[in-house]
Amino acid sequence: NTLEQGLMGVASPTRLNVYKTLNPGVYSTEVIERIRQNKYDIVLFTSPSGFLQFKKIFPKEIRLHDFRSACIGITTEKVMVSSNCRPLFVSHRSEGESFVSELELYFNNNKN
C-alpha cells in the first residue's frame, strides 16, 4: 500500500494485484534431503514468503541461527532476522548480476 498511498496526492493510482503467494504443495525431496544432510553451500531467499514457506517445511530440523543462507532485499532480511536466521549476506539490489557479485565476494572472502 505504500506506493499507492504515496501517489495519492499527485495522481489517481489504481491498485491491480497480479499475483498471489501460494503454497506450492510439492517440494523437491532431493533438495530437502541435501539440506537435512548439510550438503549445500548456501540457500538464497528472494522474498519473505519464500523464507516463511521454508520454515514450514523444516519447522524444527534446521537450527536457523546456524543455517547458511543469503537473501535479496532488506524486507526479506528483516523477516529472516526476526526468526533468528541471520543471512550470511544481503544483496540490496534485486537483479541477478548484483547477487552474483555478492555471492562471489562472499565465497572469495570465506575460502575454507
TIVEX-260722 format. One record per residue: x, y, z of N, C-alpha, C in turn; chain; residue number from 1; residue in one letter. Coordinates in pm, 1 decimal. Each point is the difference from the previous one (the first is absolute). Layout:
# TIVEX-260722
        n.x        n.y        n.z       ca.x       ca.y       ca.z        c.x        c.y        c.z   chaine   num   residu
          X          Y          Z          X          Y          Z          X          Y          Z        A   NUM        a
...
***
This chain:
# TIVEX-260722
        n.x        n.y        n.z       ca.x       ca.y       ca.z        c.x        c.y        c.z   chaine   num   residu
       81.0     -121.2        0.0      -81.0      121.2        0.0       84.7      126.7        0.0        A     1        n
      127.5       -9.7       27.2       86.0      118.0       11.7        2.9       81.4     -128.4        A     2        t
       20.3      -64.2     -112.4        6.4       69.8     -127.3     -134.0       65.2      -33.3        A     3        l
     -105.8      -74.6       15.9     -133.3       51.4      -29.6      -31.0      122.7       86.0        A     4        e
       27.1       -7.3      127.3      -27.2      112.3       90.1       90.5      119.1      -29.3        A     5        q
      125.7      -26.8      -33.4       93.5      107.4      -30.0      -36.3       76.9     -125.8        A     6        g
      -64.6      -64.9      -94.7      -38.5       66.0     -124.9     -133.6       72.5        8.8        A     7        l
      -75.4      -23.1      105.1     -134.7       57.3       11.3       -2.9      151.6      -19.9        A     8        m
       97.7       70.5       48.7       -1.3      145.1      -10.5       33.1       53.9     -138.0        A     9        g
       64.8      -80.9      -83.2       44.1       48.3     -131.1      -62.5      -74.6     -117.2        A    10        v
      -70.6     -107.7       29.1      -60.7      -80.9     -107.1     -121.4      -73.8       56.1        A    11        a
      -66.1      -71.7      -86.4     -113.8      -82.4       41.0       33.4     -146.2      -29.7        A    12        s
       83.7      -59.9       84.2       43.4     -137.3      -27.9     -114.0     -100.4       18.7        A    13        p
        6.2     -105.1      -79.5      -92.6     -111.0       14.2       82.7     -124.5       26.5        A    14        t
      -25.3      -63.2      111.5       74.8     -120.2       36.3      -54.7     -118.7      -79.5        A    15        r
       93.5      -77.5      -54.3      -36.5     -120.2      -73.3       91.4     -112.0       49.0        A    16        l
      -53.4      -92.6       76.6       78.5     -113.4       49.3       15.2     -100.9     -113.2        A    17        n
      125.6      -33.7      -31.1       24.2      -88.6     -113.9       48.5     -138.6       41.2        A    18        v
       26.0      -20.6      127.6       37.5     -133.5       44.5      -39.2      -19.1      145.2        A    19        y
       -3.0     -125.0       40.0      -31.7      -36.1      136.9      103.7     -102.6       44.5        A    20        k
       51.7       17.1      119.8       96.6      -94.5       53.0      -74.1     -125.0       46.0        A    21        t
       38.3     -113.5      -58.3      -65.3     -126.6       32.5      103.0     -104.5       41.4        A    22        l
      -43.0      -94.0       81.0       81.6     -114.1       36.0        5.8      -92.5     -121.0        A    23        n
      119.8      -36.2      -48.8        7.5      -84.1     -118.9      -54.5     -141.1       21.8        A    24        p
        3.3      -48.0      122.9      -54.8     -131.8       28.9       91.4     -116.6      -35.4        A    25        g
       93.5       19.4      -92.7       93.2     -105.0      -40.6      141.4       55.1       16.2        A    26        v
       86.6      -79.8       59.9      137.1       43.5       25.1       97.0     -103.8      -53.1        A    27        y
      118.0       44.6      -35.7      104.3      -90.4      -47.4       55.9      -77.9      118.5        A    28        s
      -23.8     -129.8        2.5       52.8      -81.0      109.8      152.4       -3.7       -2.7        A    29        t
       57.8        9.5     -119.7      146.1        1.6      -11.7       58.8      123.0       69.5        A    30        e
      -59.3      115.2      -23.9       48.7      123.7       61.8      -20.9       -4.4      151.0        A    31        v
     -114.7      -46.7       43.4      -28.1       -9.4      143.5      102.3      -90.4       68.1        A    32        i
       31.5     -112.9      -60.7       98.3      -91.7       59.0      139.3       60.9        4.2        A    33        e
       36.7       72.5     -103.5      132.8       65.3        0.2       10.1       99.0      115.3        A    34        r
     -104.8       74.9       23.5        1.5       95.6      110.5        4.2      -74.5      132.7        A    35        i
      -82.1     -103.3       14.7       -0.9      -78.9      124.4      137.2      -59.8       29.4        A    36        r
       71.0      -41.9     -104.8      130.4      -63.2       17.3      115.3      101.3       -0.6        A    37        q
      -33.2      127.1       -2.6       99.3      107.5        1.2       92.6       -6.9     -121.4        A    38        n
      -55.4      -38.6     -114.6       76.9      -12.0     -124.0      -40.0      111.3      -96.2        A    39        k
       20.8      122.6       42.6      -31.7      117.2      -81.0       98.3      110.1       35.5        A    40        y
       17.2       94.1      -88.9       89.2      112.1       27.5      -76.1      116.8       62.1        A    41        d
     -108.2       38.1      -64.8      -76.1      115.3       46.6     -139.4       -5.9      -63.4        A    42        i
      -99.8       43.6       73.5     -136.6        4.5      -51.9      -38.4      146.0      -13.8        A    43        v
      -50.1       36.8     -116.9      -38.8      138.2      -29.1     -151.0       16.5       15.6        A    44        l
      -38.7      103.9       73.8     -140.3       35.6       12.0      -22.8      131.9      -70.8        A    45        f
     -100.9        3.1      -86.5      -27.4      119.8      -78.9     -121.8       75.9       49.7        A    46        t
      -69.5      -55.2      100.1     -118.0       68.7       52.1      -29.5      -49.0      140.7        A    47        s
      -69.6       82.5       77.9      -40.4      -44.9      133.6      -87.4     -125.1       -6.5        A    48        p
      -90.7       -6.6      -96.6      -89.2     -116.3       -8.5       78.5     -127.4      -31.6        A    49        s
      106.2       10.8      -78.6       84.5     -116.1      -28.0       66.4      -51.9      125.9        A    50        g
       49.3       91.5       82.2       62.7      -40.4      125.7     -102.6      -61.0       95.1        A    51        f
     -115.7       61.6       11.9     -103.9      -52.2       89.1      -46.9     -138.7      -43.9        A    52        l
       -7.6      -22.0     -129.6      -36.7     -132.7      -50.2      108.6     -101.0       35.2        A    53        q
      125.9       40.7      -11.4      112.0      -85.9       37.3      -11.3      -42.1      146.1        A    54        f
      -33.8       94.5       86.5      -14.6      -31.0      142.3     -109.8     -103.1       23.3        A    55        k
     -103.9        0.7      -80.5     -107.4      -98.8       14.6       48.3     -140.5      -36.9        A    56        k
       90.0       -8.4      -96.1       52.5     -129.9      -42.3       93.1      -56.7      106.7        A    57        i
       78.1       87.1       62.3       98.2      -40.5      100.9      -31.9       67.3      133.8        A    58        f
     -110.6      -33.0       62.2      -38.9       73.9      119.7       98.2      -10.4      116.6        A    59        p
       61.7     -115.0       21.3       90.3      -13.4      114.3      133.0      -65.2      -36.9        A    60        k
        9.9      -51.5     -120.5      120.4      -73.1      -38.9      120.8       90.0      -21.0        A    61        e
      -23.6      118.5      -50.1      109.1       91.2      -34.7       17.8      101.8      112.0        A    62        i
      121.7       10.1       50.0       28.8      105.0       98.0       27.6      126.6      -80.3        A    63        r
      -98.2       87.4       -4.8        7.9      115.2      -89.5      118.5       90.5       28.9        A    64        l
       45.2        6.7      124.5      113.6       87.5       29.0      130.4      -55.6      -57.8        A    65        h
        3.2     -128.5      -37.4      117.2      -60.3      -63.1      -17.7      -24.1     -149.4        A    66        d
     -114.6       31.3      -51.5      -35.7      -30.2     -138.2       73.2       92.2      -96.8        A    67        f
       61.6      -56.4     -104.4       74.6       79.1      -98.2      -96.4       51.7     -106.0        A    68        r
      -29.5      127.3       10.4      -97.9       59.3      -91.4       42.6      139.9      -38.9        A    69        s
      -62.9       48.3     -105.7       16.2      137.7      -45.2     -136.8       44.2      -49.0        A    70        a
      -13.2      129.1      -20.8     -129.6       47.3      -49.1       17.4      123.5      -87.0        A    71        c
     -106.9       28.3      -69.2       -6.5      120.3      -81.8      -99.3       94.2       65.7        A    72        i
       48.5      117.2       40.0      -86.6      104.1       52.1      -11.3        5.7      151.1        A    73        g
      -19.3      122.3       48.6       -7.1       20.1      145.1     -131.2      -51.5       58.8        A    74        i
     -105.9       -4.9      -78.6     -126.9      -52.2       50.9       14.2     -148.1       32.4        A    75        t
       62.1      -73.8      -89.0       24.3     -142.5       25.0       94.8      -16.6      117.1        A    76        t
      103.4       81.9        6.1       95.4       -6.5      110.6      -70.8       20.8      134.0        A    77        e
      -87.7       97.9        8.5      -70.4       28.2      126.6      -81.6     -119.9       46.1        A    78        k
      -69.0      -65.8      -93.1      -80.1     -117.7       35.8       90.4     -112.7       48.0        A    79        v
      112.0      -18.9      -67.0       92.7     -105.2       40.3       58.0       27.7      138.1        A    80        m
       45.2      121.0       21.9       60.6       36.2      128.4     -102.1      -13.9      112.8        A    81        v
     -125.1       36.3      -27.2     -102.7      -12.4      104.1      -25.8     -146.3       36.3        A    82        s
       44.1      -93.3      -84.6      -13.1     -143.5       26.8      131.3      -60.6       49.2        A    83        s
       93.2       85.0       39.5      130.1      -43.2       50.0       85.0      -64.3     -109.0        A    84        n
      -18.7       42.0     -123.5       80.5      -48.0     -111.7       72.5      120.1      -59.7        A    85        c
      129.7        4.7       20.2       77.3      112.7      -51.2       66.7      -39.1     -131.6        A    86        r
      -41.3       65.6     -110.2       61.2      -32.1     -129.0      150.0       30.0        0.3        A    87        p
       75.3      -80.3      -71.9      143.5       22.8      -11.2       29.3      129.1      -74.5        A    88        l
      -86.7       34.0      -94.0        7.8      129.4      -66.9     -135.7       33.3      -59.4        A    89        f
      -17.8      129.0      -26.8     -125.3       50.3      -55.9       32.5       78.2     -126.2        A    90        v
      -60.9      -38.0     -109.9       13.5       75.8     -123.4     -109.1      106.0        0.8        A    91        s
       39.5      125.3       -5.1      -98.0      108.0       11.0      -61.2       38.4     -134.0        A    92        h
       51.7      -56.5     -106.9      -60.4       23.8     -131.7      -59.3     -130.7      -47.4        A    93        r
     -116.1        6.8      -60.8      -74.4     -122.7      -28.3       20.9      -56.2     -140.9        A    94        s
      114.0       26.7      -58.8       25.0      -63.1     -129.4      114.4     -100.6       15.8        A    95        e
        2.0      -97.2      -87.7       92.2     -112.4       10.6      146.2       38.2        3.6        A    96        g
       39.0       96.3      -80.9      141.7       38.6       -7.6       51.1       48.7      134.8        A    97        e
      -79.4       79.7       68.5       38.7       49.8      131.5       15.5     -115.4       98.9        A    98        s
      -94.3      -92.8       -3.0        8.8     -114.1       91.9      122.4      -85.2      -29.6        A    99        f
       28.5      -24.9     -126.5      117.4      -79.6      -36.6      126.7       67.5       51.4        A   100        v
        8.9      132.0      -11.5      116.7       72.7       51.5       12.8      -17.6      150.7        A   101        s
     -111.9       10.7       71.6        0.9      -18.4      145.6       41.3     -142.6       35.8        A   102        e
      -48.8      -97.0      -74.7       32.2     -139.9       24.3      148.9      -26.4      -23.0        A   103        l
       53.7       51.2     -109.1      143.1      -15.4      -27.8       83.9       63.9      109.2        A   104        e
      -38.1      118.5       42.2       72.1       69.9      106.6       -3.4      -83.2      128.0        A   105        l
     -116.2      -52.5       33.8      -11.1      -81.1      122.0       92.3     -121.3       -7.1        A   106        y
       -7.3      -76.8     -108.9       81.9     -121.2       -9.3      149.6       31.6      -10.2        A   107        f
       36.9      109.3      -66.3      140.9       38.7       -6.7       54.0       39.0      135.8        A   108        n
      -83.5       59.4       84.4       43.6       42.4      133.6      -11.7     -110.0      104.5        A   109        n
      -63.8     -111.5      -35.1      -23.5     -107.5       97.4       45.2     -135.3      -52.6        A   110        n
      116.6       -2.8      -59.6       54.7     -125.1      -51.0       52.4      -80.8      117.2        A   111        k
      -69.2     -110.6       27.6       42.2      -88.8      110.0       11.9     -140.6      -48.6        A   112        n
***
